[in-house]
């Protein structure tokens, strides 16, 4: 069994294309995890909202949040 490719740009609906465009502006590309989440539009919307919430400025500076995310990814063996 092969890996899933998620929702490709050509298959995406209008809402998903808008989300893809916003993610490309912020991160430079669409990660596979985002494409897999797009298989369920409600999940994609909630994931984008959660990502925006965790990236927002609050008590912890954004740079420190990014460092913490990299540390956790390295600890669990997530490919970057």
DRENMI-604283 format. One record per atom (N, C-alpha, C): residue number from 1; atom name; x, y, z. Coordinates in Angstrom, 3 decimals, padded with zeros to 6 digits. Example, Ala and Ser with C-alpha at 12.3 -4.5 7.8 and 13.67 -1.06 7.14 Angstrom:
# DRENMI-604283
<site 1; N; <013.190; -005.690; 007.800>>,
<site 1; CA; <012.300; -004.500; 007.800>>,
<site 1; C; <013.200; -003.300; 007.800>>,
<site 2; N; <012.850; -002.250; 007.080>>,
<site 2; CA; <013.670; -001.060; 007.140>>,
<site 2; C; <012.900; 000.030; 007.870>>,
# end
This chain:
# DRENMI-604283
<site 1; N; <000.838; -001.169; 000.000>>,
<site 1; CA; <000.000; 000.000; 000.000>>,
<site 1; C; <000.894; 001.247; 000.000>>,
<site 2; N; <000.607; 002.181; -000.888>>,
<site 2; CA; <001.389; 003.404; -000.983>>,
<site 2; C; <000.892; 004.472; -000.031>>,
<site 3; N; <001.665; 005.510; 000.051>>,
<site 3; CA; <001.276; 006.635; 000.893>>,
<site 3; C; <000.217; 007.469; 000.195>>,
<site 4; N; <-000.595; 008.132; 000.966>>,
<site 4; CA; <-001.610; 009.012; 000.402>>,
<site 4; C; <-000.973; 010.321; -000.048>>,
<site 5; N; <-001.567; 010.933; -001.031>>,
<site 5; CA; <-001.067; 012.223; -001.516>>,
<site 5; C; <-001.925; 013.371; -001.005>>,
<site 6; N; <-003.041; 013.035; -000.374>>,
<site 6; CA; <-003.931; 014.079; 000.114>>,
<site 6; C; <-004.657; 014.740; -001.042>>,
<site 7; N; <-005.108; 015.963; -000.844>>,
<site 7; CA; <-005.839; 016.709; -001.863>>,
<site 7; C; <-004.849; 017.564; -002.638>>,
<site 8; N; <-004.741; 017.290; -003.925>>,
<site 8; CA; <-003.851; 018.063; -004.785>>,
<site 8; C; <-004.500; 019.392; -005.154>>,
<site 9; N; <-003.700; 020.333; -005.648>>,
<site 9; CA; <-004.212; 021.662; -005.990>>,
<site 9; C; <-005.352; 021.584; -007.009>>,
<site 10; N; <-005.233; 020.694; -007.987>>,
<site 10; CA; <-006.242; 020.593; -009.040>>,
<site 10; C; <-007.558; 020.011; -008.511>>,
<site 11; N; <-007.500; 019.230; -007.452>>,
<site 11; CA; <-008.686; 018.579; -006.887>>,
<site 11; C; <-009.376; 019.437; -005.831>>,
<site 12; N; <-008.699; 020.457; -005.352>>,
<site 12; CA; <-009.193; 021.238; -004.222>>,
<site 12; C; <-010.364; 022.129; -004.620>>,
<site 13; N; <-011.278; 022.286; -003.684>>,
<site 13; CA; <-012.388; 023.213; -003.865>>,
<site 13; C; <-011.935; 024.640; -003.589>>,
<site 14; N; <-012.847; 025.569; -003.718>>,
<site 14; CA; <-012.512; 026.983; -003.558>>,
<site 14; C; <-011.958; 027.286; -002.163>>,
<site 15; N; <-012.638; 026.807; -001.128>>,
<site 15; CA; <-012.188; 027.089; 000.246>>,
<site 15; C; <-010.806; 026.496; 000.507>>,
<site 16; N; <-010.592; 025.275; 000.030>>,
<site 16; CA; <-009.301; 024.625; 000.230>>,
<site 16; C; <-008.209; 025.353; -000.547>>,
<site 17; N; <-008.510; 025.820; -001.747>>,
<site 17; CA; <-007.523; 026.578; -002.529>>,
<site 17; C; <-007.134; 027.872; -001.829>>,
<site 18; N; <-008.109; 028.529; -001.207>>,
<site 18; CA; <-007.803; 029.763; -000.467>>,
<site 18; C; <-006.891; 029.444; 000.709>>,
<site 19; N; <-007.207; 028.379; 001.430>>,
<site 19; CA; <-006.368; 027.985; 002.568>>,
<site 19; C; <-004.974; 027.613; 002.086>>,
<site 20; N; <-004.880; 026.857; 000.985>>,
<site 20; CA; <-003.570; 026.505; 000.418>>,
<site 20; C; <-002.780; 027.767; 000.080>>,
<site 21; N; <-003.445; 028.758; -000.525>>,
<site 21; CA; <-002.764; 029.988; -000.908>>,
<site 21; C; <-002.226; 030.709; 000.331>>,
<site 22; N; <-003.044; 030.781; 001.387>>,
<site 22; CA; <-002.603; 031.441; 002.615>>,
<site 22; C; <-001.421; 030.703; 003.246>>,
<site 23; N; <-001.479; 029.377; 003.246>>,
<site 23; CA; <-000.387; 028.588; 003.823>>,
<site 23; C; <000.885; 028.759; 002.997>>,
<site 24; N; <000.757; 028.795; 001.671>>,
<site 24; CA; <001.925; 029.000; 000.810>>,
<site 24; C; <002.562; 030.354; 001.069>>,
<site 25; N; <001.745; 031.373; 001.321>>,
<site 25; CA; <002.271; 032.698; 001.613>>,
<site 25; C; <003.056; 032.704; 002.920>>,
<site 26; N; <002.562; 031.948; 003.906>>,
<site 26; CA; <003.191; 031.937; 005.224>>,
<site 26; C; <004.396; 031.006; 005.291>>,
<site 27; N; <004.282; 029.803; 004.697>>,
<site 27; CA; <005.322; 028.791; 004.862>>,
<site 27; C; <006.104; 028.477; 003.602>>,
<site 28; N; <005.633; 028.927; 002.455>>,
<site 28; CA; <006.364; 028.697; 001.210>>,
<site 28; C; <005.935; 027.456; 000.437>>,
<site 29; N; <005.286; 026.514; 001.098>>,
<site 29; CA; <004.808; 025.310; 000.421>>,
<site 29; C; <003.714; 024.661; 001.257>>,
<site 30; N; <003.027; 023.696; 000.636>>,
<site 30; CA; <001.978; 022.963; 001.325>>,
<site 30; C; <002.557; 021.625; 001.782>>,
<site 31; N; <002.576; 021.392; 003.063>>,
<site 31; CA; <003.091; 020.140; 003.601>>,
<site 31; C; <002.079; 019.018; 003.395>>,
<site 32; N; <002.564; 017.784; 003.375>>,
<site 32; CA; <001.700; 016.627; 003.175>>,
<site 32; C; <000.624; 016.547; 004.253>>,
<site 33; N; <000.961; 016.883; 005.477>>,
<site 33; CA; <-000.024; 016.829; 006.565>>,
<site 33; C; <-001.208; 017.751; 006.277>>,
<site 34; N; <-000.943; 018.903; 005.699>>,
<site 34; CA; <-002.025; 019.831; 005.353>>,
<site 34; C; <-002.888; 019.249; 004.236>>,
<site 35; N; <-002.254; 018.607; 003.271>>,
<site 35; CA; <-002.999; 017.996; 002.170>>,
<site 35; C; <-003.873; 016.836; 002.661>>,
<site 36; N; <-003.378; 016.076; 003.635>>,
<site 36; CA; <-004.160; 014.971; 004.192>>,
<site 36; C; <-005.330; 015.521; 004.994>>,
<site 37; N; <-005.102; 016.579; 005.753>>,
<site 37; CA; <-006.199; 017.199; 006.511>>,
<site 37; C; <-007.285; 017.720; 005.581>>,
<site 38; N; <-006.903; 018.112; 004.367>>,
<site 38; CA; <-007.875; 018.659; 003.412>>,
<site 38; C; <-008.856; 017.597; 002.922>>,
<site 39; N; <-008.578; 016.320; 003.185>>,
<site 39; CA; <-009.542; 015.276; 002.831>>,
<site 39; C; <-010.842; 015.462; 003.595>>,
<site 40; N; <-010.764; 016.079; 004.770>>,
<site 40; CA; <-011.941; 016.429; 005.564>>,
<site 40; C; <-011.942; 017.952; 005.727>>,
<site 41; N; <-012.788; 018.668; 004.980>>,
<site 41; CA; <-012.755; 020.133; 005.015>>,
<site 41; C; <-012.935; 020.733; 006.408>>,
<site 42; N; <-013.765; 020.121; 007.238>>,
<site 42; CA; <-013.960; 020.643; 008.589>>,
<site 42; C; <-012.665; 020.530; 009.400>>,
<site 43; N; <-011.981; 019.401; 009.274>>,
<site 43; CA; <-010.710; 019.216; 009.966>>,
<site 43; C; <-009.677; 020.221; 009.485>>,
<site 44; N; <-009.638; 020.473; 008.173>>,
<site 44; CA; <-008.696; 021.442; 007.626>>,
<site 44; C; <-008.941; 022.826; 008.204>>,
<site 45; N; <-010.193; 023.240; 008.249>>,
<site 45; CA; <-010.519; 024.551; 008.805>>,
<site 45; C; <-010.123; 024.678; 010.265>>,
<site 46; N; <-010.402; 023.637; 011.040>>,
<site 46; CA; <-010.045; 023.666; 012.464>>,
<site 46; C; <-008.531; 023.651; 012.658>>,
<site 47; N; <-007.817; 022.904; 011.828>>,
<site 47; CA; <-006.360; 022.846; 011.936>>,
<site 47; C; <-005.732; 024.198; 011.611>>,
<site 48; N; <-006.283; 024.885; 010.616>>,
<site 48; CA; <-005.762; 026.211; 010.255>>,
<site 48; C; <-006.021; 027.204; 011.383>>,
<site 49; N; <-007.212; 027.129; 011.976>>,
<site 49; CA; <-007.517; 028.016; 013.099>>,
<site 49; C; <-006.578; 027.746; 014.282>>,
<site 50; N; <-006.328; 026.462; 014.574>>,
<site 50; CA; <-005.437; 026.118; 015.671>>,
<site 50; C; <-004.015; 026.613; 015.385>>,
<site 51; N; <-003.568; 026.444; 014.149>>,
<site 51; CA; <-002.234; 026.896; 013.765>>,
<site 51; C; <-002.109; 028.407; 013.919>>,
<site 52; N; <-003.131; 029.134; 013.500>>,
<site 52; CA; <-003.112; 030.591; 013.635>>,
<site 52; C; <-003.125; 031.003; 015.101>>,
<site 53; N; <-003.876; 030.280; 015.905>>,
<site 53; CA; <-003.951; 030.612; 017.330>>,
<site 53; C; <-002.617; 030.365; 018.031>>,
<site 54; N; <-001.985; 029.240; 017.740>>,
<site 54; CA; <-000.708; 028.951; 018.396>>,
<site 54; C; <000.412; 029.848; 017.889>>,
<site 55; N; <000.282; 030.361; 016.661>>,
<site 55; CA; <001.317; 031.233; 016.113>>,
<site 55; C; <001.134; 032.687; 016.528>>,
<site 56; N; <-000.033; 033.025; 017.066>>,
<site 56; CA; <-000.292; 034.414; 017.419>>,
<site 56; C; <000.586; 034.854; 018.591>>,
<site 57; N; <000.837; 036.139; 018.620>>,
<site 57; CA; <001.647; 036.700; 019.701>>,
<site 57; C; <000.827; 036.702; 020.991>>,
<site 58; N; <001.455; 036.359; 022.052>>,
<site 58; CA; <000.806; 036.345; 023.357>>,
<site 58; C; <001.879; 036.558; 024.406>>,
<site 59; N; <001.857; 035.738; 025.430>>,
<site 59; CA; <002.864; 035.852; 026.482>>,
<site 59; C; <004.219; 035.325; 026.035>>,
<site 60; N; <004.202; 034.354; 025.124>>,
<site 60; CA; <005.442; 033.738; 024.662>>,
<site 60; C; <005.759; 034.257; 023.260>>,
<site 61; N; <006.976; 034.767; 023.040>>,
<site 61; CA; <007.336; 035.269; 021.717>>,
<site 61; C; <007.298; 034.163; 020.656>>,
<site 62; N; <007.032; 034.560; 019.405>>,
<site 62; CA; <006.906; 033.602; 018.313>>,
<site 62; C; <008.187; 032.791; 018.107>>,
<site 63; N; <009.339; 033.414; 018.208>>,
<site 63; CA; <010.609; 032.707; 018.015>>,
<site 63; C; <010.776; 031.574; 019.021>>,
<site 64; N; <010.382; 031.825; 020.265>>,
<site 64; CA; <010.478; 030.795; 021.295>>,
<site 64; C; <009.511; 029.650; 021.015>>,
<site 65; N; <008.315; 029.963; 020.504>>,
<site 65; CA; <007.360; 028.922; 020.129>>,
<site 65; C; <007.927; 028.054; 019.005>>,
<site 66; N; <008.551; 028.697; 018.014>>,
<site 66; CA; <009.130; 027.945; 016.898>>,
<site 66; C; <010.264; 027.038; 017.382>>,
<site 67; N; <011.084; 027.529; 018.297>>,
<site 67; CA; <012.154; 026.701; 018.853>>,
<site 67; C; <011.587; 025.506; 019.619>>,
<site 68; N; <010.524; 025.733; 020.364>>,
<site 68; CA; <009.887; 024.635; 021.099>>,
<site 68; C; <009.308; 023.597; 020.139>>,
<site 69; N; <008.698; 024.048; 019.033>>,
<site 69; CA; <008.160; 023.119; 018.041>>,
<site 69; C; <009.271; 022.284; 017.409>>,
<site 70; N; <010.397; 022.904; 017.103>>,
<site 70; CA; <011.524; 022.170; 016.535>>,
<site 70; C; <012.083; 021.156; 017.516>>,
<site 71; N; <012.161; 021.525; 018.784>>,
<site 71; CA; <012.660; 020.625; 019.816>>,
<site 71; C; <011.745; 019.415; 019.953>>,
<site 72; N; <010.455; 019.637; 020.000>>,
<site 72; CA; <009.496; 018.532; 020.128>>,
<site 72; C; <009.561; 017.638; 018.900>>,
<site 73; N; <009.645; 018.225; 017.710>>,
<site 73; CA; <009.741; 017.437; 016.487>>,
<site 73; C; <010.988; 016.563; 016.497>>,
<site 74; N; <012.093; 017.100; 016.966>>,
<site 74; CA; <013.333; 016.330; 017.047>>,
<site 74; C; <013.214; 015.212; 018.086>>,
<site 75; N; <012.532; 015.497; 019.203>>,
<site 75; CA; <012.395; 014.497; 020.265>>,
<site 75; C; <011.541; 013.301; 019.832>>,
<site 76; N; <010.509; 013.544; 019.021>>,
<site 76; CA; <009.622; 012.458; 018.610>>,
<site 76; C; <010.048; 011.842; 017.287>>,
<site 77; N; <011.121; 012.365; 016.687>>,
<site 77; CA; <011.630; 011.777; 015.445>>,
<site 77; C; <010.872; 012.200; 014.207>>,
<site 78; N; <010.246; 013.368; 014.238>>,
<site 78; CA; <009.492; 013.874; 013.091>>,
<site 78; C; <010.467; 014.425; 012.050>>,
<site 79; N; <010.318; 014.026; 010.783>>,
<site 79; CA; <011.209; 014.584; 009.759>>,
<site 79; C; <010.859; 016.046; 009.502>>,
<site 80; N; <011.840; 016.883; 009.365>>,
<site 80; CA; <011.606; 018.322; 009.157>>,
<site 80; C; <011.659; 018.683; 007.714>>,
# end
